[in-house]
């Protein structure tokens, strides 16, 4: 049990770092797209109330 615990924590830490990097990449990639989509929605809502 003591041998697997540090390994488990290391794997967990690696997974958290991996998913955090993926989340940052996705948010950087989809951020401008979401802003453009929100702007289009606002313009459409002005044209079509």
PyMOL Python script that loads the backbone (N, CA, C, O; Angstrom):
from pymol import cmd

cmd.read_pdbstr("""\
ATOM      1  N   UNK A   1       0.838  -1.207   0.000  1.00  0.00           N
ATOM      2  CA  UNK A   1       0.000   0.000   0.000  1.00  0.00           C
ATOM      3  C   UNK A   1       0.872   1.256   0.000  1.00  0.00           C
ATOM      4  O   UNK A   1       0.569   2.239  -0.675  1.00  0.00           O
ATOM      5  N   UNK A   2       1.952   1.203   0.765  1.00  0.00           N
ATOM      6  CA  UNK A   2       2.823   2.369   0.827  1.00  0.00           C
ATOM      7  C   UNK A   2       3.604   2.553  -0.476  1.00  0.00           C
ATOM      8  O   UNK A   2       4.012   3.667  -0.805  1.00  0.00           O
ATOM      9  N   UNK A   3       3.811   1.453  -1.219  1.00  0.00           N
ATOM     10  CA  UNK A   3       4.564   1.552  -2.463  1.00  0.00           C
ATOM     11  C   UNK A   3       3.711   2.144  -3.583  1.00  0.00           C
ATOM     12  O   UNK A   3       4.221   2.870  -4.436  1.00  0.00           O
ATOM     13  N   UNK A   4       2.411   1.836  -3.582  1.00  0.00           N
ATOM     14  CA  UNK A   4       1.553   2.296  -4.670  1.00  0.00           C
ATOM     15  C   UNK A   4       1.022   3.706  -4.430  1.00  0.00           C
ATOM     16  O   UNK A   4       0.601   4.370  -5.377  1.00  0.00           O
ATOM     17  N   UNK A   5       1.034   4.169  -3.201  1.00  0.00           N
ATOM     18  CA  UNK A   5       0.460   5.480  -2.903  1.00  0.00           C
ATOM     19  C   UNK A   5       1.216   6.631  -3.588  1.00  0.00           C
ATOM     20  O   UNK A   5       0.578   7.478  -4.213  1.00  0.00           O
ATOM     21  N   UNK A   6       2.565   6.690  -3.490  1.00  0.00           N
ATOM     22  CA  UNK A   6       3.260   7.788  -4.181  1.00  0.00           C
ATOM     23  C   UNK A   6       3.100   7.706  -5.698  1.00  0.00           C
ATOM     24  O   UNK A   6       2.998   8.734  -6.367  1.00  0.00           O
ATOM     25  N   UNK A   7       3.077   6.491  -6.241  1.00  0.00           N
ATOM     26  CA  UNK A   7       2.886   6.325  -7.679  1.00  0.00           C
ATOM     27  C   UNK A   7       1.510   6.825  -8.097  1.00  0.00           C
ATOM     28  O   UNK A   7       1.365   7.490  -9.123  1.00  0.00           O
ATOM     29  N   UNK A   8       0.502   6.499  -7.290  1.00  0.00           N
ATOM     30  CA  UNK A   8      -0.855   6.953  -7.581  1.00  0.00           C
ATOM     31  C   UNK A   8      -0.940   8.472  -7.545  1.00  0.00           C
ATOM     32  O   UNK A   8      -1.577   9.084  -8.403  1.00  0.00           O
ATOM     33  N   UNK A   9      -0.297   9.082  -6.548  1.00  0.00           N
ATOM     34  CA  UNK A   9      -0.314  10.543  -6.453  1.00  0.00           C
ATOM     35  C   UNK A   9       0.406  11.174  -7.646  1.00  0.00           C
ATOM     36  O   UNK A   9      -0.013  12.215  -8.152  1.00  0.00           O
ATOM     37  N   UNK A  10       1.492  10.537  -8.091  1.00  0.00           N
ATOM     38  CA  UNK A  10       2.241  11.059  -9.234  1.00  0.00           C
ATOM     39  C   UNK A  10       1.397  10.998 -10.502  1.00  0.00           C
ATOM     40  O   UNK A  10       1.372  11.948 -11.284  1.00  0.00           O
ATOM     41  N   UNK A  11       0.703   9.872 -10.702  1.00  0.00           N
ATOM     42  CA  UNK A  11      -0.163   9.724 -11.874  1.00  0.00           C
ATOM     43  C   UNK A  11      -1.313  10.726 -11.807  1.00  0.00           C
ATOM     44  O   UNK A  11      -1.671  11.336 -12.814  1.00  0.00           O
ATOM     45  N   UNK A  12      -1.888  10.893 -10.619  1.00  0.00           N
ATOM     46  CA  UNK A  12      -2.989  11.835 -10.455  1.00  0.00           C
ATOM     47  C   UNK A  12      -2.532  13.259 -10.772  1.00  0.00           C
ATOM     48  O   UNK A  12      -3.240  14.015 -11.437  1.00  0.00           O
ATOM     49  N   UNK A  13      -1.333  13.615 -10.286  1.00  0.00           N
ATOM     50  CA  UNK A  13      -0.795  14.948 -10.541  1.00  0.00           C
ATOM     51  C   UNK A  13      -0.547  15.152 -12.033  1.00  0.00           C
ATOM     52  O   UNK A  13      -0.815  16.228 -12.567  1.00  0.00           O
ATOM     53  N   UNK A  14      -0.034  14.122 -12.704  1.00  0.00           N
ATOM     54  CA  UNK A  14       0.218  14.217 -14.143  1.00  0.00           C
ATOM     55  C   UNK A  14      -1.095  14.385 -14.908  1.00  0.00           C
ATOM     56  O   UNK A  14      -1.169  15.170 -15.853  1.00  0.00           O
ATOM     57  N   UNK A  15      -2.132  13.647 -14.499  1.00  0.00           N
ATOM     58  CA  UNK A  15      -3.433  13.757 -15.164  1.00  0.00           C
ATOM     59  C   UNK A  15      -4.023  15.147 -14.975  1.00  0.00           C
ATOM     60  O   UNK A  15      -4.565  15.725 -15.916  1.00  0.00           O
ATOM     61  N   UNK A  16      -3.920  15.686 -13.763  1.00  0.00           N
ATOM     62  CA  UNK A  16      -4.466  17.023 -13.493  1.00  0.00           C
ATOM     63  C   UNK A  16      -3.744  18.063 -14.346  1.00  0.00           C
ATOM     64  O   UNK A  16      -4.378  18.948 -14.920  1.00  0.00           O
ATOM     65  N   UNK A  17      -2.417  17.957 -14.428  1.00  0.00           N
ATOM     66  CA  UNK A  17      -1.651  18.897 -15.248  1.00  0.00           C
ATOM     67  C   UNK A  17      -2.033  18.765 -16.718  1.00  0.00           C
ATOM     68  O   UNK A  17      -2.165  19.764 -17.426  1.00  0.00           O
ATOM     69  N   UNK A  18      -2.209  17.522 -17.173  1.00  0.00           N
ATOM     70  CA  UNK A  18      -2.573  17.257 -18.567  1.00  0.00           C
ATOM     71  C   UNK A  18      -3.922  17.875 -18.905  1.00  0.00           C
ATOM     72  O   UNK A  18      -4.062  18.553 -19.923  1.00  0.00           O
ATOM     73  N   UNK A  19      -4.925  17.639 -18.041  1.00  0.00           N
ATOM     74  CA  UNK A  19      -6.257  18.177 -18.311  1.00  0.00           C
ATOM     75  C   UNK A  19      -6.280  19.695 -18.194  1.00  0.00           C
ATOM     76  O   UNK A  19      -7.033  20.365 -18.901  1.00  0.00           O
ATOM     77  N   UNK A  20      -5.446  20.243 -17.293  1.00  0.00           N
ATOM     78  CA  UNK A  20      -5.391  21.695 -17.154  1.00  0.00           C
ATOM     79  C   UNK A  20      -4.817  22.325 -18.419  1.00  0.00           C
ATOM     80  O   UNK A  20      -5.306  23.356 -18.880  1.00  0.00           O
ATOM     81  N   UNK A  21      -3.772  21.700 -18.985  1.00  0.00           N
ATOM     82  CA  UNK A  21      -3.196  22.207 -20.232  1.00  0.00           C
ATOM     83  C   UNK A  21      -4.213  22.130 -21.365  1.00  0.00           C
ATOM     84  O   UNK A  21      -4.326  23.060 -22.164  1.00  0.00           O
ATOM     85  N   UNK A  22      -4.954  21.021 -21.439  1.00  0.00           N
ATOM     86  CA  UNK A  22      -5.974  20.870 -22.478  1.00  0.00           C
ATOM     87  C   UNK A  22      -7.060  21.935 -22.308  1.00  0.00           C
ATOM     88  O   UNK A  22      -7.527  22.513 -23.290  1.00  0.00           O
ATOM     89  N   UNK A  23      -7.460  22.193 -21.051  1.00  0.00           N
ATOM     90  CA  UNK A  23      -8.499  23.192 -20.802  1.00  0.00           C
ATOM     91  C   UNK A  23      -8.031  24.581 -21.220  1.00  0.00           C
ATOM     92  O   UNK A  23      -8.793  25.341 -21.818  1.00  0.00           O
ATOM     93  N   UNK A  24      -6.776  24.917 -20.906  1.00  0.00           N
ATOM     94  CA  UNK A  24      -6.238  26.226 -21.293  1.00  0.00           C
ATOM     95  C   UNK A  24      -6.177  26.339 -22.815  1.00  0.00           C
ATOM     96  O   UNK A  24      -6.517  27.382 -23.374  1.00  0.00           O
ATOM     97  N   UNK A  25      -5.744  25.267 -23.487  1.00  0.00           N
ATOM     98  CA  UNK A  25      -5.655  25.290 -24.952  1.00  0.00           C
ATOM     99  C   UNK A  25      -7.032  25.456 -25.581  1.00  0.00           C
ATOM    100  O   UNK A  25      -7.204  26.240 -26.515  1.00  0.00           O
ATOM    101  N   UNK A  26      -8.020  24.712 -25.063  1.00  0.00           N
ATOM    102  CA  UNK A  26      -9.374  24.789 -25.615  1.00  0.00           C
ATOM    103  C   UNK A  26      -9.971  26.174 -25.373  1.00  0.00           C
ATOM    104  O   UNK A  26     -10.622  26.733 -26.256  1.00  0.00           O
ATOM    105  N   UNK A  27      -9.749  26.731 -24.172  1.00  0.00           N
ATOM    106  CA  UNK A  27     -10.314  28.050 -23.877  1.00  0.00           C
ATOM    107  C   UNK A  27      -9.652  29.130 -24.735  1.00  0.00           C
ATOM    108  O   UNK A  27     -10.310  30.082 -25.151  1.00  0.00           O
ATOM    109  N   UNK A  28      -8.342  28.982 -25.000  1.00  0.00           N
ATOM    110  CA  UNK A  28      -7.671  29.947 -25.869  1.00  0.00           C
ATOM    111  C   UNK A  28      -8.163  29.816 -27.304  1.00  0.00           C
ATOM    112  O   UNK A  28      -8.273  30.812 -28.020  1.00  0.00           O
ATOM    113  N   UNK A  29      -8.461  28.577 -27.729  1.00  0.00           N
ATOM    114  CA  UNK A  29      -8.884  28.357 -29.109  1.00  0.00           C
ATOM    115  C   UNK A  29     -10.334  28.772 -29.314  1.00  0.00           C
ATOM    116  O   UNK A  29     -10.660  29.391 -30.327  1.00  0.00           O
ATOM    117  N   UNK A  30     -11.220  28.438 -28.356  1.00  0.00           N
ATOM    118  CA  UNK A  30     -12.646  28.700 -28.519  1.00  0.00           C
ATOM    119  C   UNK A  30     -13.063  30.070 -27.984  1.00  0.00           C
ATOM    120  O   UNK A  30     -14.187  30.505 -28.233  1.00  0.00           O
ATOM    121  N   UNK A  31     -12.184  30.754 -27.258  1.00  0.00           N
ATOM    122  CA  UNK A  31     -12.518  32.060 -26.717  1.00  0.00           C
ATOM    123  C   UNK A  31     -12.954  33.057 -27.785  1.00  0.00           C
ATOM    124  O   UNK A  31     -14.050  33.609 -27.687  1.00  0.00           O
ATOM    125  N   UNK A  32     -12.117  33.308 -28.817  1.00  0.00           N
ATOM    126  CA  UNK A  32     -12.523  34.239 -29.881  1.00  0.00           C
ATOM    127  C   UNK A  32     -13.776  33.784 -30.612  1.00  0.00           C
ATOM    128  O   UNK A  32     -14.613  34.607 -30.984  1.00  0.00           O
ATOM    129  N   UNK A  33     -13.912  32.466 -30.823  1.00  0.00           N
ATOM    130  CA  UNK A  33     -15.104  31.958 -31.515  1.00  0.00           C
ATOM    131  C   UNK A  33     -16.354  32.259 -30.697  1.00  0.00           C
ATOM    132  O   UNK A  33     -17.388  32.633 -31.251  1.00  0.00           O
ATOM    133  N   UNK A  34     -16.259  32.096 -29.374  1.00  0.00           N
ATOM    134  CA  UNK A  34     -17.417  32.364 -28.525  1.00  0.00           C
ATOM    135  C   UNK A  34     -17.747  33.851 -28.516  1.00  0.00           C
ATOM    136  O   UNK A  34     -18.918  34.230 -28.486  1.00  0.00           O
ATOM    137  N   UNK A  35     -16.700  34.708 -28.542  1.00  0.00           N
ATOM    138  CA  UNK A  35     -16.957  36.148 -28.574  1.00  0.00           C
ATOM    139  C   UNK A  35     -17.653  36.539 -29.878  1.00  0.00           C
ATOM    140  O   UNK A  35     -18.591  37.336 -29.863  1.00  0.00           O
ATOM    141  N   UNK A  36     -17.204  35.989 -30.994  1.00  0.00           N
ATOM    142  CA  UNK A  36     -17.831  36.281 -32.290  1.00  0.00           C
ATOM    143  C   UNK A  36     -19.266  35.774 -32.301  1.00  0.00           C
ATOM    144  O   UNK A  36     -20.167  36.452 -32.795  1.00  0.00           O
ATOM    145  N   UNK A  37     -19.477  34.573 -31.753  1.00  0.00           N
ATOM    146  CA  UNK A  37     -20.820  34.002 -31.716  1.00  0.00           C
ATOM    147  C   UNK A  37     -21.749  34.855 -30.851  1.00  0.00           C
ATOM    148  O   UNK A  37     -22.904  35.078 -31.213  1.00  0.00           O
ATOM    149  N   UNK A  38     -21.242  35.337 -29.700  1.00  0.00           N
ATOM    150  CA  UNK A  38     -22.052  36.179 -28.822  1.00  0.00           C
ATOM    151  C   UNK A  38     -22.376  37.506 -29.505  1.00  0.00           C
ATOM    152  O   UNK A  38     -23.494  38.007 -29.386  1.00  0.00           O
ATOM    153  N   UNK A  39     -21.404  38.078 -30.223  1.00  0.00           N
ATOM    154  CA  UNK A  39     -21.647  39.336 -30.932  1.00  0.00           C
ATOM    155  C   UNK A  39     -22.694  39.140 -32.023  1.00  0.00           C
ATOM    156  O   UNK A  39     -23.557  39.997 -32.212  1.00  0.00           O
ATOM    157  N   UNK A  40     -22.625  38.015 -32.746  1.00  0.00           N
ATOM    158  CA  UNK A  40     -23.622  37.735 -33.778  1.00  0.00           C
ATOM    159  C   UNK A  40     -25.002  37.561 -33.163  1.00  0.00           C
ATOM    160  O   UNK A  40     -25.993  38.040 -33.715  1.00  0.00           O
ATOM    161  N   UNK A  41     -25.074  36.880 -32.023  1.00  0.00           N
ATOM    162  CA  UNK A  41     -26.357  36.697 -31.342  1.00  0.00           C
ATOM    163  C   UNK A  41     -26.946  38.045 -30.934  1.00  0.00           C
ATOM    164  O   UNK A  41     -28.151  38.263 -31.062  1.00  0.00           O
ATOM    165  N   UNK A  42     -26.093  38.952 -30.441  1.00  0.00           N
ATOM    166  CA  UNK A  42     -26.573  40.267 -30.009  1.00  0.00           C
ATOM    167  C   UNK A  42     -27.073  41.065 -31.216  1.00  0.00           C
ATOM    168  O   UNK A  42     -28.118  41.713 -31.143  1.00  0.00           O
ATOM    169  N   UNK A  43     -26.323  41.020 -32.335  1.00  0.00           N
ATOM    170  CA  UNK A  43     -26.756  41.746 -33.534  1.00  0.00           C
ATOM    171  C   UNK A  43     -28.063  41.184 -34.075  1.00  0.00           C
ATOM    172  O   UNK A  43     -28.940  41.941 -34.493  1.00  0.00           O
ATOM    173  N   UNK A  44     -28.201  39.859 -34.069  1.00  0.00           N
ATOM    174  CA  UNK A  44     -29.437  39.238 -34.552  1.00  0.00           C
ATOM    175  C   UNK A  44     -30.603  39.619 -33.646  1.00  0.00           C
ATOM    176  O   UNK A  44     -31.712  39.857 -34.124  1.00  0.00           O
ATOM    177  N   UNK A  45     -30.354  39.676 -32.333  1.00  0.00           N
ATOM    178  CA  UNK A  45     -31.438  40.026 -31.412  1.00  0.00           C
ATOM    179  C   UNK A  45     -31.851  41.484 -31.590  1.00  0.00           C
ATOM    180  O   UNK A  45     -32.998  41.837 -31.317  1.00  0.00           O
ATOM    181  N   UNK A  46     -30.913  42.349 -32.052  1.00  0.00           N
ATOM    182  CA  UNK A  46     -31.295  43.727 -32.340  1.00  0.00           C
ATOM    183  C   UNK A  46     -32.140  43.791 -33.604  1.00  0.00           C
ATOM    184  O   UNK A  46     -33.117  44.539 -33.663  1.00  0.00           O
ATOM    185  N   UNK A  47     -31.770  43.011 -34.616  1.00  0.00           N
ATOM    186  CA  UNK A  47     -32.507  43.028 -35.886  1.00  0.00           C
ATOM    187  C   UNK A  47     -33.860  42.350 -35.722  1.00  0.00           C
ATOM    188  O   UNK A  47     -34.879  42.862 -36.185  1.00  0.00           O
ATOM    189  N   UNK A  48     -33.864  41.191 -35.057  1.00  0.00           N
ATOM    190  CA  UNK A  48     -35.110  40.429 -34.869  1.00  0.00           C
ATOM    191  C   UNK A  48     -35.442  40.415 -33.382  1.00  0.00           C
ATOM    192  O   UNK A  48     -34.925  39.565 -32.657  1.00  0.00           O
ATOM    193  N   UNK A  49     -36.272  41.309 -32.911  1.00  0.00           N
ATOM    194  CA  UNK A  49     -36.570  41.371 -31.480  1.00  0.00           C
ATOM    195  C   UNK A  49     -37.419  40.183 -31.009  1.00  0.00           C
ATOM    196  O   UNK A  49     -37.753  40.092 -29.827  1.00  0.00           O
TER     197      UNK A  49
END
""", "prot")
cmd.dss("prot")
cmd.show_as("cartoon", "prot")
cmd.util.cbc("prot")
cmd.orient("prot")
